Amino acid sequence: MPFRYFIKQLILPPGVLLLLLLAAWWLRRSWPRTSLLCFIAGLGGLWLMSLPVVVEFAARQLERVPPLAPQQWQALAGQADAIVVLGAGRERGDPAWGGADQPTGVALERMRYAAQLAKASGLPLLTSGGLHYGTPPSEARLMADSLQRDFDVPVRWLEEQSRTTWENAQMSAALLLPQGVKRVVVVTQAWHMPRAVWSFEQAGFDVVAAPVGYLGHAYARPFGGWMPESRAMWQSGQLLNEAVGLLGYRLFY
């Protein structure tokens, strides 16, 4: 896993863009034209990734699934058998919580939405997410504990082994399909939803998509989103990783 993580960080931006800048410096005397091209590509890529307007455009290419209207939440009881919440990492040893691991902000966004859907529809919940580099507790356990403690919503099933979206779907299927649960509401980020829906359909589910956390609309940023922002850099990385992941799933699964 650490080696896979290392390679992924080098291949995907901003890692590859920083490598281009390093190559530009290394080649500045022996290959000046190549050095200039590397510099333009590296710096230009970092600049584009830092622009909110680029984030909004890129997100719209991935966020193809419309949101559920609040008026639809109660009707989910007749459309699905369970709600599946996909994990989104964890924060290690937060001192504010006595050193206990906590769900990330993205995971909390999913959990909050899933909790409202569960209260409106009465559908049972499954949380899906494995260990963080082999260290307990699982993401599924962290989410289940938080849903009960913070949202007063119990979780019926925990899928605690998956490491990827594909495994989220396959291992959730191993838990739910034998119990006759074939129709599921999948809760995840809007930009992650196409890959999640595809994975769960491949696993044998009928899927009702419940996306949250849209990035593809204007957030009224100053200067129309053309000023660089550190947050946009992180968001761009997430979107690029998702686009590569979606393509890879279609090719290899």
C-alpha positions in Angstrom: 0.0 0.0 0.0 2.7 2.6 0.8 4.4 1.9 -2.5 1.1 2.3 -4.4 0.5 5.5 -2.6 4.0 6.8 -3.5 3.6 6.0 -7.2 0.1 7.6 -7.2 1.3 10.8 -5.7 4.1 11.1 -8.3 1.9 10.3 -11.3 -1.0 12.6 -10.5 -0.8 16.3 -10.0 0.6 18.2 -8.2 3.3 15.6 -7.9 4.0 15.2 -11.7 3.8 19.0 -12.0 6.5 19.5 -9.4 8.6 16.9 -11.2 8.3 18.9 -14.3 9.6 22.0 -12.5 12.4 19.9 -11.1 13.2 18.7 -14.6 13.1 22.2 -15.9 15.8 23.3 -13.4 17.9 20.1 -14.1 17.8 20.6 -17.9 18.2 24.4 -17.9 21.8 24.3 -19.3 21.9 21.2 -21.4 18.4 21.3 -22.9 17.2 24.9 -22.6 14.1 24.5 -24.9 13.0 21.3 -23.2 13.6 23.0 -19.9 11.4 25.9 -20.9 8.6 23.5 -22.0 8.8 21.6 -18.7 8.7 24.9 -16.8 5.6 26.2 -18.7 3.8 22.8 -18.3 4.6 22.5 -14.6 3.9 26.1 -13.6 0.9 26.4 -15.9 -0.6 23.2 -14.5 -0.2 24.4 -11.0 -1.8 27.7 -11.8 -4.8 26.1 -13.6 -5.3 23.7 -10.6 -5.4 26.6 -8.2 -8.3 28.4 -10.0 -11.8 28.0 -8.7 -13.3 28.6 -12.2 -11.3 25.6 -13.4 -12.6 23.5 -10.5 -16.2 24.4 -11.4 -15.7 23.6 -15.1 -14.0 20.2 -14.3 -16.6 19.3 -11.7 -19.5 19.8 -14.1 -18.0 17.2 -16.4 -18.2 14.6 -13.6 -21.3 15.7 -11.7 -23.7 14.3 -14.1 -26.2 12.9 -11.6 -28.8 15.3 -10.4 -29.5 15.8 -6.7 -32.5 14.3 -4.9 -35.1 16.9 -4.1 -36.1 17.0 -0.4 -39.6 16.1 -1.4 -38.2 12.7 -2.7 -36.6 11.7 0.6 -39.6 10.0 2.2 -40.5 8.2 -1.1 -37.1 6.4 -1.0 -38.8 3.8 1.3 -40.6 2.5 -1.8 -37.6 2.7 -4.1 -34.8 1.0 -2.1 -34.1 -1.4 0.7 -31.1 0.3 2.4 -28.8 3.3 2.3 -25.1 2.8 1.8 -22.7 5.5 2.9 -19.2 5.4 1.4 -16.2 6.2 3.5 -14.0 9.2 2.8 -11.0 8.7 5.0 -10.3 9.7 8.6 -8.4 12.2 10.7 -5.8 10.5 12.9 -5.7 11.1 16.6 -7.5 14.4 16.9 -6.5 15.9 20.3 -9.9 17.7 20.5 -11.5 14.2 20.8 -9.0 12.8 23.3 -6.7 11.5 20.6 -9.4 9.4 18.9 -9.6 9.1 15.1 -12.5 11.0 13.5 -14.2 11.0 10.1 -13.0 13.6 7.7 -15.1 16.6 6.8 -16.1 15.0 3.5 -17.2 11.9 5.3 -19.2 14.0 7.8 -20.9 15.7 4.8 -22.0 12.3 3.5 -23.1 11.1 6.9 -25.2 14.2 7.6 -27.0 13.7 4.3 -27.4 10.0 4.9 -28.8 10.6 8.4 -31.5 12.9 7.0 -32.4 10.4 4.3 -32.6 7.6 6.9 -34.8 9.7 9.2 -37.1 10.7 6.3 -37.4 7.2 4.7 -36.9 4.8 7.6 -34.4 2.9 5.6 -31.6 1.0 7.4 -28.0 2.1 6.9 -24.8 0.4 5.9 -21.4 2.2 6.3 -18.6 1.0 4.0 -14.9 1.6 4.4 -11.9 -0.4 5.6 -8.8 0.2 7.6 -6.4 3.1 7.1 -3.1 1.4 6.1 -4.1 -1.6 8.2 -4.7 0.4 11.4 -8.1 0.1 13.3 -10.7 1.3 13.7 -12.2 1.0 10.2 -13.8 3.9 8.4 -17.1 2.1 8.6 -16.8 1.8 12.4 -15.9 5.5 12.8 -18.9 6.5 10.6 -21.3 4.2 12.4 -20.2 5.5 15.8 -20.6 9.1 14.7 -24.0 8.5 13.1 -25.3 7.0 16.3 -23.6 9.6 18.6 -24.0 12.8 16.6 -27.1 12.2 14.5 -29.0 9.6 16.6 -29.2 7.3 13.6 -28.2 3.6 14.1 -26.3 1.6 11.5 -27.4 -1.9 10.8 -24.4 -3.2 8.7 -20.7 -2.4 8.7 -18.5 -3.3 5.7 -15.0 -2.9 7.2 -12.6 -4.4 4.6 -12.8 -2.3 1.4 -10.0 0.0 0.3 -11.5 1.2 -3.0 -14.9 2.1 -4.5 -14.9 -1.2 -6.4 -14.4 -3.0 -3.1 -17.0 -0.9 -1.4 -19.5 -2.3 -3.9 -18.3 -5.9 -4.0 -18.0 -6.3 -0.2 -21.3 -4.5 0.4 -22.9 -6.9 -2.1 -21.5 -9.9 -0.1 -23.3 -8.5 3.0 -26.5 -7.3 1.5 -27.5 -9.5 -1.4 -27.8 -12.7 0.6 -30.3 -10.9 2.8 -32.4 -9.9 -0.1 -31.2 -6.3 -0.2 -30.8 -5.5 -3.9 -32.0 -1.9 -4.1 -29.7 0.6 -2.4 -29.4 4.4 -2.1 -25.7 5.2 -2.5 -24.5 8.4 -0.7 -21.2 9.9 -1.8 -19.8 13.1 -3.3 -21.5 14.3 -6.6 -18.1 14.1 -8.4 -17.6 10.6 -7.2 -21.1 9.3 -7.9 -20.6 8.1 -11.6 -17.9 5.7 -10.5 -19.8 4.6 -7.4 -23.1 4.0 -9.3 -21.2 2.0 -12.0 -19.4 -0.1 -9.3 -22.5 -0.9 -7.4 -24.4 -1.8 -10.6 -21.6 -4.1 -11.6 -21.9 -5.7 -8.1 -25.6 -6.6 -8.8 -27.5 -3.7 -7.2 -30.2 -1.4 -8.4 -28.9 2.0 -7.4 -30.7 5.2 -6.4 -28.0 7.9 -6.5 -28.0 10.4 -3.6 -25.1 12.8 -4.4 -23.9 15.5 -2.1 -21.2 18.2 -2.0 -21.5 19.6 -5.5 -18.5 21.6 -6.8 -19.7 22.5 -10.3 -21.6 25.6 -9.6 -20.5 29.2 -8.8 -19.6 30.0 -5.2 -19.6 33.8 -5.7 -15.9 34.0 -5.3 -14.2 37.4 -5.9 -13.0 38.1 -9.5 -15.2 35.4 -10.9 -13.0 32.6 -9.6 -9.9 33.6 -11.5 -7.8 34.2 -8.5 -5.7 31.2 -7.2 -6.9 29.5 -4.0 -5.3 26.8 -2.0 -8.6 25.1 -1.6 -9.1 24.9 -5.3 -5.7 23.1 -5.6 -7.0 20.3 -3.3 -10.4 20.1 -5.1 -8.6 19.9 -8.5 -6.6 17.0 -7.3 -9.7 15.2 -6.1 -11.5 15.8 -9.5 -8.5 14.6 -11.5 -8.0 11.5 -9.4 -11.7 10.8 -9.9 -11.5 11.2 -13.7 -8.5 8.8 -13.8 -10.3 6.4 -11.5 -13.4 6.4 -13.6 -11.5 5.7 -16.8 -9.4 3.0 -15.1 -12.5 1.2 -13.8 -14.1 1.1 -17.2 -10.9 -0.4 -18.6 -9.8 -2.9 -16.0 -13.0 -4.1 -14.3 
